[in-house]
Amino acid sequence: MSIEKIGVLGAGAWGTALALAAQRAGRETVLWSRRPDQTEAIRRTHENAEYLPGITLPAGLTVTNDAAEAISGADALLLVIPAQHMRGALASFDIPAGVPLISAAKGIERSTDKTMSAVLREILCDNPAAILSGPSFANETAAGKPTAVTLAAADRDLALTLVEALSTETFRLYASTDIAGTEVGGAVKNVLAIAAGIVSGMGMGENARAALITRGLAEATRFAVALGGRAETLMGLSGLGDVMLSCSSTSSRNFSLGKRLGAGERLDEILGSSQSVVEGVHTAAALVRRARALSVEMPIAEGVDAVLNHGVDLGTVIQELLSRPTGWEAPGATASETPARNT
């Protein structure tokens, strides 16, 4: 198939950055915003000042608040909508069967505990689903700084076609057929970033943060494998790469929220001061429920959920994590597992 037109649904920071990347790759690109006032402002100033201040948008990038204009004639659609709003948005769009849908949302649906690919299959089963995920701050991608991400689709040829259609010298996509592993990395890293931020905010040191990131990645790997993903995917861009970026920089909304929590601020006050969605807050509860249903041990995720959704004191959660039994280290093992005896 030939990819000539890309519709980008969602004009937040990442949606705008992806629209810029698609246009730089030579694709006709239409960016949809649900808000007429935002559309008018972008058209007038050639800047998404609300989410990407200082980034000039080229005149050739079409911006609209008419979803039909972005969808009509599109050879693929980039869905850059917060995970908790994806289902409602998809139900409101009139998307022709067969058009590939690329989800760039990193989260798990809180009302159903489903991943984004599962939501896409449920709502639009006649459209092939793909997942785009990896270490990517929107402002850097929009500025043309080097970025590398993973694009996964069940169909190998589709994955390669989409990668070729969107890649440029500075925006590098790598193909995968592991949808489950790719989207788990993006969803779980948001929760881990909150945990890493808490450790930083409490002044526990870099040793503690490194240990948390490493054990958190093991949790993500166990969860991905339980959903049918491949462990090696979590060692790539959409796993290790994304975790490293989000768990170490205040440019990460999730890390910043965790750091403020660790410093003693209240969750409602932090959320009230943020204009952007902090996906890890919404994903934590769904992640823990889904992991328990699959009998996957995720103590760090459970600790974050306890703090965010059950009012458990930070000190109590930290003490519980530190008092867990030690054992043999293995990427996908629980603390009670031991290696097989040599024979």
Steps between C-alpha positions, in 0.01 A plus 500: 500500500604859445491753785455849360262670746517478878223620728612588853216496751596697808680836514678482832879519518565147371230517233643824367854360508391189309319713243822693444693174468252362248518813287880499513484143372323632190148397590196721451402560861182624664498570875165487677420690819172453683504868599408770244684766706824302490460437127450870431797599715733254328387614157553863592838471672644181343580384854333271752587743779299310759694174468810567286601863548784620283453238226398651166252293302539514121226650286465168319373324812121499492332551837127441543234441763299294250591135558355403162756721326788322675354153439380541141745346255753417771713192435573469874387674818716589798287490815663737748219507754538435875444133580198567722325689218595272210182290505265798501693677226506196272126453541444858382712472184382362166809302398482285185579131535853399410675824595794417731471652848823589680449555872752732663324492838697349789257361750248236605129576498395543861134404451578164332870428578557459125802606299460744213532230233215310667286815499575557130407142413178527697382828350640474145565133435524553123799732531853366554648628825856618558682640803758780500704525818848583622718763669367826364447841653270691268693828505822330389329307220322815384829691500652237270736353758586131449226267624464122460179309573337164432200443275334162544231334289396137483551502124871523420450670164270762651750574776779552245278714274403731786861523618616600154219755465578682826879475537735791437867565574415619851182303570598135477239225525579132550247233409369224724221245491474489880202723572456381860864552598518839332191645665575351843833681509333834435221448752703357787784753470257778595427327831869427556585864428269608782680256731840629388386856558385412852842352577666816369263732686560315827876540457569127502793528259604380157576144617138458606367646175719272290386196697137602464532550124668160457247310707218696342615393157489139623138559605415640158663201332299251705180686418578520128577127478174420683314695231674310222785743438867420461749568777761632256264780393528646850876528449446728202384855433142454614613337826843577640538814288172653611553401863846660507371827358182532705656393830786748493374836380270769636384548141297184563161597641480172691848537654427860595173404667674226698778736604249751632318223686829389652567857611171506689251663261145371472387311191191714439706818514756364256236386251317829532812691393562287189342575163613167354382147572726298732426153362668306780247625755214346302686187392626390844173354628417323172853361475490353850157344450601345169829372644321336792253335263797357312681403824790730411696641793549878469586640844624839375184559296293390798684749720428785258134399482482488880629857526293645216169322548484362853650773714787288629786697654816525290718387787290188549527405133877556493544293815297214349714503186824508697388211722423265211701176515819481299568212265647405166502773238336409171325744263164327516524320832320566827695539821421145608624331184841331486703389199479143379769269639769392255485129412 
